[in-house]
Amino acid sequence: MIRWLILLLSLGLCACGGSRYGSGIPAYYDPLLDAALAECPRADSLRQLLRETPRAEREAMAWLMAWMPCGDLDTMRLDLLRENVTYACRARAQFPWAQTLPDSIFLNEVLPYAVVDEVRDSWRGDFYARFAPCVAGCRTLREAAEAVNRSIVERVGVEYNTLREKTNQSPAESMRQHMASCTGLSVLLVDALRSVGVPARFVGTPAWHDDRGNHSWTEVWFDGEWHFTEYYFSGFDRAWFLADAGRATVGERAHAIYAVSFRPTGDWFPLVWNEGSRSVNGVEVTRRYRDFSTANTRSLLAGGEYVPVRFTMYRTASDEGTSAGRVAANVDVFRGAEQVGGGRTAGPRQDLNDGFELLLEKQGRYTFRYENARGERTEVTVEVGDEPLSVVGYME
């Protein structure tokens, strides 16, 4: 009996922290760190960084080193890595919602220093200073997430603009230009949320079902599950692209929806700005969006406050009503300044029943925007009442 007790005690001591890399690091990190550092040209410097890291922060540092992309492991500035861990752990210790996070969520969705493959900036301390005051009175993850989301435009001074320098901009690059596309805006929002201990991740699709372009957005973790949002906050699990997401194709990489993971998943996130890259880990979430979109559509129709509206594009007014006269074109739909939908109209070879249709709230004024044959922005504004509505536009 005594020998068994001694053996169990020894195993317990080993499991509780007998890492060769220092106290505070569980022993199961040893093979992970061994593998990560085996071919790293600056392995000695990284081991020294681990030893210098405060004990309470050491597991977080070890986790990052275990899963860092090789390029970062070999070249990323160590002071950036140190700063990132320090502020991530400070947020976890300070904010009550961060204190209750499962380790798996904190490590993979709060701690990481990068969102996709953007330049590695020193953003963590800056964003902590910008957004900690926003969440000072918050009590829950959801309250904190909404407070950050509502304030981010004012606090970083960045607006949507496709004239930005590149797609995958870092926070510093976007704030220097005061502009970013949906990818850069999503990077900003993910980092802002993470800076105050709110789990967030980057999500997107390489192309919508009708091939009219890609899109990126953000997911936030609260109430035990993921919720989607965008840089310009309109509420959680509400977005203009939901109908499109509901038509994403499960298992088809070009038209599926993926979320980014820092830790390897066995799959990769498709980067439309670097199509040959497999450097960003990903997980497919298409099925969840399809199911959510279907349930949302049923709910809206059952509530009686929304009505189907179809938009058809023709070459000219004289072509209206003909199949051959239809034109495939991208259309965005707005209610005031808020985008509420978007899609691609049916071309001449598509079935007459196949077209761009969406649900719009009754008793509202909506604007359909598109580029005509001369490249000019064109608008069609309609009043939506209680009955289904058909709207037409002309390219010439």
C-alpha positions in Angstrom: 0.0 0.0 0.0 2.8 2.4 0.9 4.6 1.8 -2.4 1.4 2.6 -4.3 1.0 5.8 -2.4 4.5 6.8 -3.2 4.0 6.0 -6.9 0.8 8.0 -7.1 2.4 10.9 -5.3 5.3 10.9 -7.7 3.0 10.8 -10.7 1.0 13.7 -9.2 4.1 15.8 -8.7 5.2 15.2 -12.3 1.8 16.1 -13.7 1.6 19.3 -11.6 4.6 21.0 -13.1 7.7 19.0 -13.6 8.6 20.6 -16.9 12.2 20.8 -17.9 11.5 24.3 -19.2 10.7 25.8 -15.8 8.2 25.9 -12.9 4.7 26.9 -13.8 4.8 25.0 -17.1 2.9 21.6 -17.0 5.1 18.7 -18.0 3.0 17.9 -21.1 4.4 21.0 -22.8 7.9 19.4 -22.9 7.5 17.3 -26.1 5.7 20.2 -27.8 8.4 22.7 -26.9 11.1 20.1 -27.9 9.5 19.8 -31.3 9.1 23.5 -31.8 12.6 24.4 -30.8 14.4 21.5 -32.4 15.1 23.3 -35.7 14.8 26.9 -34.5 18.0 28.9 -35.0 17.4 30.9 -31.9 16.2 28.2 -29.6 18.6 29.3 -26.8 17.1 32.8 -26.8 13.6 31.4 -26.6 14.5 29.1 -23.7 16.0 32.1 -22.0 12.8 34.1 -22.6 10.8 31.3 -21.0 13.1 31.4 -17.9 12.8 35.2 -17.6 9.0 35.1 -17.9 7.2 35.6 -14.6 6.0 32.2 -13.3 2.3 33.2 -13.5 2.7 34.0 -17.2 5.1 31.1 -18.1 2.5 28.6 -19.3 1.0 31.3 -21.7 4.4 31.9 -23.1 5.1 28.2 -23.5 1.8 27.7 -25.3 2.6 30.4 -27.8 6.0 29.0 -28.4 4.6 25.5 -28.9 2.2 26.6 -31.7 3.9 29.6 -33.3 4.3 29.4 -37.1 8.0 28.7 -37.9 8.4 32.1 -39.4 7.4 33.8 -36.2 9.3 31.4 -34.0 12.5 32.2 -36.0 12.1 35.9 -36.5 9.4 37.6 -34.4 10.8 40.3 -32.0 11.0 38.8 -28.5 10.0 42.1 -26.9 6.7 41.9 -28.8 6.2 38.4 -27.6 6.9 39.4 -24.1 4.6 42.4 -24.2 1.8 40.3 -25.7 1.9 37.7 -22.9 2.2 40.4 -20.2 -0.9 42.3 -21.3 -3.0 39.2 -22.1 -2.3 37.8 -18.6 -3.0 41.2 -17.1 -6.4 41.3 -18.8 -7.2 37.8 -17.6 -6.4 38.8 -14.0 -8.2 42.1 -14.1 -11.5 41.5 -15.8 -14.0 39.1 -14.2 -15.3 37.7 -17.4 -11.7 36.7 -18.4 -11.1 35.1 -15.1 -13.9 32.5 -15.8 -12.7 31.6 -19.3 -11.8 28.0 -19.9 -8.0 27.7 -20.5 -8.6 26.4 -24.0 -10.6 29.5 -25.0 -8.2 32.0 -23.3 -5.1 30.4 -24.9 -6.5 30.1 -28.5 -8.8 33.1 -28.7 -7.4 35.8 -26.3 -3.7 35.2 -26.0 -2.5 35.1 -29.7 -0.5 38.1 -30.9 -1.8 37.7 -34.5 -5.1 37.2 -36.3 -4.1 36.0 -39.7 -0.8 36.6 -41.5 -0.6 40.4 -41.0 2.6 42.2 -39.9 3.3 41.5 -36.3 2.6 44.8 -34.5 3.1 46.0 -31.0 -0.7 46.5 -30.6 -1.5 44.8 -27.3 -0.5 47.5 -24.8 -1.9 50.3 -27.0 -5.3 48.6 -27.4 -5.4 47.8 -23.7 -5.1 51.5 -23.0 -7.7 52.4 -25.6 -10.4 49.8 -24.6 -10.0 49.1 -20.9 -11.9 52.3 -20.1 -14.7 51.2 -22.4 -15.4 48.0 -20.3 -14.8 49.5 -16.9 -18.5 49.1 -15.9 -19.2 45.8 -17.7 -20.0 42.7 -15.8 -20.3 40.0 -18.5 -18.5 38.9 -21.6 -21.4 40.1 -23.8 -21.5 43.5 -22.2 -17.7 43.9 -22.6 -17.9 42.7 -26.3 -20.7 45.2 -27.1 -18.9 48.1 -25.4 -15.7 47.5 -27.4 -17.7 46.9 -30.7 -19.7 50.1 -30.3 -16.6 52.2 -29.5 -14.0 50.9 -31.9 -14.6 53.2 -34.9 -14.1 56.3 -32.8 -11.2 54.9 -30.8 -9.1 53.7 -33.8 -10.2 56.2 -36.4 -10.4 53.7 -39.3 -13.2 53.6 -41.9 -14.0 51.1 -44.6 -12.2 52.0 -47.9 -11.0 49.7 -50.6 -8.3 52.2 -51.5 -6.2 50.9 -48.5 -2.7 49.7 -49.3 -3.3 46.0 -48.9 -5.8 43.5 -47.8 -4.2 41.9 -44.7 -3.3 45.1 -42.9 -2.0 45.1 -39.3 -3.6 47.4 -36.8 -0.8 49.9 -37.2 -1.1 49.9 -41.0 -4.8 50.5 -40.9 -4.6 53.2 -38.3 -1.8 55.0 -40.2 -4.0 55.2 -43.3 -7.3 55.6 -41.4 -8.8 53.0 -43.8 -9.1 49.3 -44.3 -11.2 46.7 -46.2 -13.3 44.1 -44.4 -10.2 42.0 -43.6 -8.3 44.8 -42.0 -11.4 45.9 -40.1 -11.9 42.4 -38.8 -8.3 42.2 -37.6 -8.8 45.5 -35.7 -12.0 44.2 -34.0 -10.5 40.9 -33.0 -7.4 42.5 -31.5 -9.5 45.2 -29.7 -11.7 42.5 -28.1 -8.7 40.3 -27.1 -7.0 43.3 -25.5 -9.6 43.3 -22.7 -9.9 39.5 -22.3 -12.9 38.9 -24.7 -12.4 35.8 -26.9 -12.6 36.6 -30.6 -11.6 35.1 -33.9 -11.5 36.0 -37.6 -14.1 34.3 -39.9 -14.6 34.5 -43.6 -15.4 32.9 -47.0 -13.2 33.0 -50.1 -16.3 33.7 -52.2 -20.0 33.8 -51.8 -22.2 31.2 -53.6 -22.6 33.5 -56.6 -18.9 34.3 -56.9 -19.4 38.0 -56.4 -16.5 38.3 -53.9 -15.1 37.3 -50.6 -16.0 38.6 -47.1 -14.4 38.6 -43.6 -16.0 39.2 -40.2 -15.6 38.5 -36.5 -16.9 36.0 -34.0 -17.1 36.6 -30.3 -17.4 33.9 -27.6 -19.9 34.4 -24.9 -22.7 32.4 -23.2 -20.7 29.3 -24.1 -20.9 29.7 -27.9 -19.7 31.8 -30.8 -21.7 34.8 -32.1 -20.9 36.8 -35.2 -20.6 40.5 -35.5 -18.8 43.1 -37.7 -16.6 46.2 -37.2 -19.7 48.5 -37.7 -21.8 47.1 -34.9 -25.5 46.3 -35.6 -26.0 43.7 -33.0 -24.8 40.1 -32.5 -26.0 37.4 -34.9 -27.4 40.1 -37.2 -25.6 40.9 -40.4 -26.4 41.9 -44.0 -24.6 38.7 -45.3 -26.6 36.2 -43.3 -28.7 35.0 -46.3 -25.5 34.6 -48.3 -23.9 32.6 -45.5 -26.9 30.4 -45.5 -26.1 29.4 -49.1 -22.4 28.6 -48.5 -21.4 25.1 -49.6 -20.2 22.7 -46.9 -16.9 21.0 -47.8 -16.3 23.2 -50.9 -13.3 25.3 -50.1 -14.0 28.1 -52.5 -17.5 28.7 -51.1 -17.4 27.5 -47.5 -17.0 29.5 -44.3 -13.9 29.1 -42.1 -12.8 30.4 -38.7 -9.1 31.0 -37.8 -7.4 29.0 -35.1 -3.9 29.8 -33.7 -3.5 26.2 -32.7 -3.2 23.7 -35.5 -6.5 22.0 -36.5 -5.4 19.8 -39.4 -6.9 22.3 -41.8 -6.1 25.7 -43.1 -7.9 29.1 -43.5 -8.1 30.0 -47.2 -6.4 33.4 -47.7 -7.8 35.1 -50.8 -4.8 37.6 -50.8 -2.3 34.7 -50.7 -4.1 31.7 -52.3 -1.1 29.3 -52.1 -0.6 29.8 -48.4 -1.3 27.2 -45.8 0.2 29.2 -42.9 -3.0 30.1 -41.1 -4.9 27.3 -39.3 -8.6 27.1 -39.8 -11.8 25.2 -39.0 -14.8 25.0 -41.3 -18.0 26.4 -39.7 -20.3 26.4 -42.8 -22.9 24.1 -41.4 -23.5 26.3 -38.3 -24.1 29.3 -40.5 -26.4 27.4 -42.9 -28.5 26.1 -40.0 -28.6 29.5 -38.3 -29.7 31.2 -41.5 -32.5 28.7 -42.1 -33.8 29.1 -38.6 -33.6 32.9 -38.8 -35.5 33.0 -42.1 -38.3 30.9 -40.6 -38.4 33.0 -37.6 -38.7 36.3 -39.6 -41.4 35.0 -41.8 -43.4 33.5 -38.8 -43.1 36.9 -37.0 -45.0 38.6 -39.9 -42.8 41.7 -39.9 -40.7 40.8 -43.0 -41.6 40.3 -46.6 -39.8 38.8 -49.6 -38.4 41.3 -52.1 -36.9 40.3 -55.4 -34.6 42.4 -57.5 -34.1 41.7 -61.3 -31.6 43.5 -63.5 -32.3 44.1 -67.2 -30.1 45.6 -70.0 -32.7 48.3 -70.8 -36.3 49.1 -70.0 -37.4 47.5 -73.3 -35.9 44.1 -72.2 -38.0 44.0 -69.0 -39.9 40.7 -68.6 -37.6 38.8 -71.0 -35.2 36.1 -70.0 -32.6 37.0 -72.5 -32.6 40.6 -71.3 -31.6 39.8 -67.8 -28.1 40.8 -66.6 -26.0 39.3 -63.7 -24.8 42.1 -61.5 -23.8 42.7 -57.9 -26.3 44.7 -55.8 -26.1 46.1 -52.3 -29.2 46.9 -50.3 -29.3 49.7 -47.7 -31.9 51.1 -45.2 -30.6 54.5 -44.6 -26.8 54.2 -44.0 -27.0 50.6 -42.8 -26.4 47.8 -45.3 -29.0 45.2 -44.8 -28.3 42.8 -47.7 -26.5 42.1 -50.9 -26.5 39.6 -53.7 -26.1 39.0 -57.4 -28.9 39.1 -59.9 -29.7 36.3 -62.3 -28.3 36.3 -65.8 -30.0 35.3 -69.0 -29.2 31.6 -68.7 -30.5 31.1 -65.2 -33.9 29.7 -64.5 -36.7 32.3 -64.2 -37.3 31.3 -60.6 -33.6 31.7 -59.7 -32.9 35.3 -58.7 -31.7 37.7 -56.1 -34.3 37.7 -53.3 -34.1 38.7 -49.7 -36.3 39.4 -46.7 -36.8 43.0 -45.8 -38.7 44.6 -42.8 -42.1 45.9 -43.7 -42.9 49.6 -43.8 -39.4 50.6 -44.7 -37.6 52.6 -47.4 -34.7 50.7 -49.1 -32.1 51.6 -51.6 -30.6 49.1 -54.1 -27.1 50.2 -55.3 -25.1 48.8 -58.3 -22.8 49.9 -61.0 -24.4 50.4 -64.5 -22.8 49.5 -67.8 -20.8 52.8 -67.7 -19.4 52.1 -64.3 -21.5 54.7 -62.6 -23.1 54.1 -59.2 -26.9 53.7 -59.7 -29.6 53.6 -57.1 -33.2 52.3 -57.1 -35.2 53.3 -54.0 -38.4 51.6 -53.1 -41.0 51.6 -50.3 -41.6 48.1 -48.9 -45.1 47.6 -47.6 -47.0 44.5 -46.4 -46.9 42.5 -49.6 -44.0 40.7 -51.5 -42.4 43.1 -53.9 -40.5 42.9 -57.2 -38.0 45.6 -58.1 -36.1 46.1 -61.3 -33.0 47.9 -62.3 -31.4 48.7 -65.7 -27.8 48.6 -66.8 -28.2 51.1 -69.6 
